[in-house]
Amino acid sequence: MCQPQNVIFQIKDAGIGIPEADQQRLFEPFYRASNVGDRPGTGLGLSIVKNIVESQGGAIELMSQVQSGTTVSLMLPMI
């Protein structure tokens, strides 16, 4: 998707979703949502992506609902 000044990438899944109480901390290094169970992961992915996107003048947003999936939107300025 394009806006006059930005390119927007949206990544959607239909996974387990992220509890609302966990969403505000998801961009912290090594933080993992309370409902991940034994699913593998380090809790670094979103933190790394956020740092890269913001270093380019962009922004990241996350919307999620338990049992309904997650959408991550990356907004990057057009050069």
N, C-alpha and C positions, 0 to 999 in steps of 0.2 A: 504494500500500500504506500502511496506517496502523498505527501502534502506539499504545499509550495516550498517550504523550507526544510522538510524532514523526510526521511525514509523510515517507515515503520515495519518491523518484522514482528510477527506474532507466532508464537509456538504454543500449540494447544495439545492437551492429552485428555484422555478419559480415564485417568488413573484413580487412585484412592483419595485424591484431594488433600488439602492441607488445612488443619484446624485453624480457625480464625485467631486463636490465642498464640499460635506459632508464627503467623505470617509476618508480624513486624520484626522478628528476629532472623528471618531466613537469609538475609544478606550478610549476617555475621559469620566470620570464618569458623568452621567446625560445628556450627549449629545445625542440628537435624530435627525435623518435626517429631512430635511426640508419638505419631502413629506409624512410623516407618517399620516398626517390628524388626525382623531380621534381614530386611532388604539391605544389600551392601551400599556403601557410600561413605564419603569422608566429610560431607558438609562444606566443601570448598567451592563447588561449581558456581553457585549463584553469586558468591562473594567475588570470585575472579571475574565473572562476566560483568558485574556491576562496576568494578574498578576500571575495566577496559572501556565500557560504554561511557562512563562519566569522564574518563581521561580524554575522550574524543568530543566532549561537549554534549553528550546525549543523556538519556534518562532510561530507566527501566521501571516497569510496573508489573505487579503480580496480582492476579485475581484467582481465587480458588474457593471451592466449596467441597467439603468432605463428601465422598462417594459420587462426585460429579466431575472431577477433573480440575485442571489448572490451565490458565492462560498466562503466558509471560510475554509482555510487549516491550520491544526495544525500539527507542526513537533515536535516530542518529541524524545530525545535521547534514544537509547536502552540501557538497563542496563545489 
